[in-house]
Amino acid sequence: MFTLSQLESFVAVAETLHYGRAAERLSMTQPPLSRRIQLLERELDVELFDRTGRAVRLTAAGRAFLGDARRILGLSEQATLSVRRVPAGEIGTVALGFTASSAHSVLDAVVGAIRTRLPGVDLVLRERVSGIQLEELRSGELDLGLVRPPVSGRELEHLPLHREALLAAIPAGHLLAAPGRVLHVRDLDGQPFVMYSPTEARYFHEVLVGVFRSAGIAPRYVHHLTQVHTILALVRAGLGLALVPQAAEALGLDGVALRPVAGIDGEPVELVAAWRANDDNPALHAVRDLVIDVASRGFS
């Protein structure tokens, strides 16, 4: 089989139509260049150059072979560059999990940064609740997860990414949604309340239970749901009030007023990045580091 050096020599002679200039271009002397061409012709069992005159001319077979030779050399160069980018994490595939609520707060910034700064990484996006993400991280179905805490087990590592406040979701026209009304968490006491499911949305359920316990109040749960957008739909229908992460503002849902709530300490809604501790995928490491960098800038 012919070698890449033989193809390179053939292309140089074919493009310059001069053995001396081709040898100079390849930083070699003319005799070994001529031997490479002869070995290539012997391997192909065809003459690539017309040797009947003093000028160097391609035969019909040589002209036909030139395009293929250039393509093979181009593919070889591309493969070399590609394989060198793998250890740096510049190419590869990363399966990224995210929760529905994180899609409204951090996902757009994360995906935008990856597309801009790691365009060679093939990103596979999967919407999952946190519990399913953690299971799929352990099984290898996911590489990186944007999940709600806690993250347990030595096989997983994690870092905090983002915190946000809770807002009260109130049907438009409700007394508590009046302009200028300062809402306190105690105003939710005894109110019909659309609550998160204690199983499918366990994280938010426990956060809100902790908020209510600290405030010494007891809203009246009328429904238990999983997704923020569904909860807001029920609020708009007038079935109750709700507490939702601040990212819900991005939904811009008509008929629902989102109000800050006094009496809730800080920003209780947390999001962390989690990954397998022993994962050696360079693309994962590059994406993880980029996500952490974006988080440090506030997902702007």
LINGITA-V985337 format. One record per backbone hydrogen bond with DSSP energy under -0.5 kcal/mol. CO is the residue of the C=O (numbers start at 1). NH is the residue of the N-H. E is the energy in kcal/mol with one decimal. If there is no record, write none. Layout:
co=CO nh=NH e=E
co=CO nh=NH e=E
//
This chain:
co=3 nh=7 e=-2.0
co=4 nh=8 e=-2.8
co=5 nh=9 e=-2.0
co=6 nh=10 e=-2.5
co=7 nh=11 e=-2.7
co=8 nh=12 e=-2.0
co=9 nh=13 e=-2.2
co=10 nh=14 e=-2.8
co=11 nh=15 e=-2.2
co=12 nh=16 e=-1.8
co=13 nh=17 e=-3.0
co=17 nh=56 e=-0.6
co=18 nh=22 e=-2.2
co=19 nh=23 e=-2.5
co=20 nh=24 e=-2.1
co=21 nh=25 e=-2.2
co=22 nh=26 e=-1.7
co=23 nh=28 e=-2.5
co=24 nh=27 e=-1.1
co=29 nh=33 e=-1.1
co=30 nh=34 e=-2.5
co=31 nh=35 e=-2.0
co=32 nh=36 e=-2.0
co=33 nh=37 e=-1.9
co=34 nh=38 e=-2.2
co=35 nh=39 e=-2.7
co=36 nh=40 e=-2.3
co=37 nh=41 e=-2.6
co=38 nh=42 e=-2.3
co=39 nh=43 e=-2.2
co=40 nh=44 e=-2.4
co=41 nh=45 e=-1.5
co=41 nh=46 e=-1.6
co=48 nh=59 e=-2.1
co=49 nh=51 e=-0.6
co=50 nh=57 e=-0.8
co=55 nh=57 e=-0.6
co=57 nh=50 e=-3.3
co=59 nh=63 e=-2.6
co=60 nh=64 e=-2.1
co=61 nh=65 e=-2.1
co=62 nh=66 e=-1.5
co=63 nh=67 e=-0.8
co=64 nh=68 e=-0.7
co=65 nh=69 e=-2.6
co=66 nh=70 e=-2.4
co=67 nh=71 e=-2.1
co=68 nh=72 e=-2.5
co=69 nh=73 e=-2.2
co=70 nh=74 e=-2.3
co=71 nh=75 e=-2.6
co=72 nh=76 e=-2.2
co=73 nh=77 e=-2.2
co=74 nh=78 e=-2.5
co=75 nh=79 e=-2.8
co=76 nh=80 e=-1.9
co=77 nh=81 e=-2.3
co=78 nh=82 e=-2.6
co=79 nh=83 e=-2.5
co=80 nh=84 e=-1.5
co=81 nh=85 e=-0.9
co=82 nh=85 e=-0.9
co=82 nh=86 e=-0.8
co=83 nh=87 e=-0.6
co=85 nh=90 e=-2.1
co=85 nh=91 e=-0.6
co=86 nh=89 e=-2.1
co=92 nh=122 e=-3.5
co=94 nh=96 e=-0.7
co=94 nh=124 e=-2.7
co=95 nh=97 e=-0.5
co=95 nh=143 e=-2.4
co=95 nh=144 e=-2.0
co=96 nh=126 e=-2.3
co=97 nh=146 e=-1.8
co=98 nh=128 e=-2.5
co=99 nh=103 e=-1.1
co=100 nh=103 e=-0.5
co=101 nh=104 e=-1.2
co=102 nh=105 e=-1.0
co=102 nh=106 e=-2.6
co=102 nh=107 e=-1.9
co=106 nh=110 e=-2.3
co=107 nh=111 e=-3.0
co=108 nh=112 e=-2.3
co=109 nh=113 e=-2.0
co=110 nh=114 e=-2.2
co=111 nh=115 e=-2.5
co=112 nh=116 e=-1.8
co=113 nh=117 e=-3.0
co=114 nh=118 e=-2.4
co=118 nh=121 e=-1.9
co=120 nh=92 e=-1.2
co=120 nh=122 e=-0.5
co=121 nh=123 e=-0.8
co=122 nh=94 e=-2.3
co=122 nh=124 e=-0.5
co=123 nh=125 e=-0.6
co=124 nh=96 e=-3.0
co=126 nh=98 e=-1.8
co=126 nh=128 e=-0.5
co=129 nh=133 e=-2.2
co=130 nh=134 e=-2.5
co=131 nh=135 e=-1.8
co=132 nh=136 e=-2.5
co=133 nh=137 e=-2.4
co=134 nh=138 e=-2.0
co=135 nh=139 e=-1.8
co=136 nh=140 e=-0.9
co=136 nh=141 e=-1.4
co=136 nh=142 e=-1.9
co=143 nh=276 e=-0.5
co=144 nh=97 e=-2.9
co=145 nh=147 e=-0.8
co=145 nh=274 e=-2.4
co=146 nh=99 e=-0.7
co=147 nh=272 e=-3.2
co=150 nh=152 e=-0.5
co=153 nh=156 e=-1.2
co=155 nh=277 e=-2.7
co=157 nh=275 e=-2.3
co=159 nh=273 e=-2.7
co=162 nh=271 e=-2.0
co=164 nh=269 e=-2.0
co=165 nh=246 e=-2.1
co=166 nh=261 e=-0.6
co=167 nh=244 e=-2.7
co=168 nh=170 e=-0.6
co=168 nh=259 e=-2.4
co=169 nh=242 e=-1.5
co=170 nh=257 e=-3.3
co=171 nh=174 e=-2.2
co=174 nh=177 e=-1.6
co=175 nh=178 e=-1.4
co=178 nh=181 e=-2.1
co=181 nh=183 e=-0.7
co=183 nh=262 e=-2.8
co=184 nh=187 e=-2.2
co=185 nh=188 e=-1.7
co=186 nh=189 e=-1.4
co=188 nh=191 e=-1.9
co=191 nh=220 e=-2.9
co=192 nh=241 e=-2.8
co=193 nh=195 e=-0.8
co=193 nh=222 e=-2.6
co=193 nh=223 e=-1.0
co=195 nh=225 e=-2.7
co=197 nh=201 e=-0.8
co=199 nh=202 e=-1.0
co=201 nh=205 e=-2.3
co=202 nh=206 e=-2.6
co=203 nh=207 e=-2.2
co=204 nh=208 e=-2.4
co=205 nh=209 e=-2.4
co=206 nh=210 e=-2.2
co=207 nh=211 e=-2.0
co=208 nh=212 e=-2.8
co=209 nh=213 e=-2.4
co=210 nh=214 e=-2.3
co=211 nh=215 e=-1.8
co=212 nh=216 e=-1.0
co=212 nh=217 e=-2.2
co=213 nh=216 e=-0.5
co=218 nh=190 e=-0.9
co=219 nh=221 e=-0.9
co=220 nh=193 e=-2.9
co=223 nh=195 e=-2.8
co=225 nh=197 e=-2.8
co=227 nh=231 e=-2.1
co=228 nh=232 e=-2.5
co=229 nh=233 e=-1.4
co=230 nh=234 e=-1.8
co=231 nh=235 e=-2.0
co=232 nh=236 e=-2.7
co=233 nh=237 e=-1.5
co=234 nh=239 e=-2.3
co=235 nh=238 e=-1.9
co=241 nh=194 e=-3.5
co=242 nh=169 e=-3.2
co=244 nh=167 e=-3.1
co=245 nh=248 e=-2.4
co=246 nh=249 e=-2.1
co=247 nh=250 e=-2.0
co=248 nh=251 e=-1.7
co=248 nh=252 e=-0.5
co=249 nh=252 e=-1.0
co=253 nh=256 e=-1.1
co=255 nh=172 e=-2.4
co=257 nh=170 e=-2.6
co=257 nh=259 e=-0.6
co=259 nh=168 e=-3.0
co=261 nh=264 e=-0.7
co=262 nh=185 e=-2.6
co=263 nh=265 e=-0.6
co=266 nh=268 e=-0.5
co=268 nh=270 e=-0.6
co=269 nh=164 e=-1.9
co=271 nh=161 e=-2.9
co=271 nh=162 e=-1.8
co=272 nh=147 e=-2.4
co=273 nh=159 e=-2.0
co=274 nh=145 e=-2.6
co=275 nh=157 e=-3.0
co=276 nh=279 e=-1.2
co=280 nh=282 e=-0.7
co=281 nh=285 e=-1.8
co=282 nh=286 e=-2.2
co=283 nh=287 e=-2.6
co=284 nh=288 e=-3.3
co=285 nh=289 e=-2.3
co=286 nh=290 e=-1.9
co=287 nh=291 e=-2.8
co=288 nh=292 e=-2.4
co=289 nh=293 e=-2.0
co=290 nh=294 e=-2.7
co=291 nh=295 e=-2.5
co=292 nh=296 e=-1.9
co=293 nh=297 e=-0.9
co=294 nh=297 e=-0.8
co=294 nh=299 e=-2.1
co=295 nh=298 e=-1.6
//
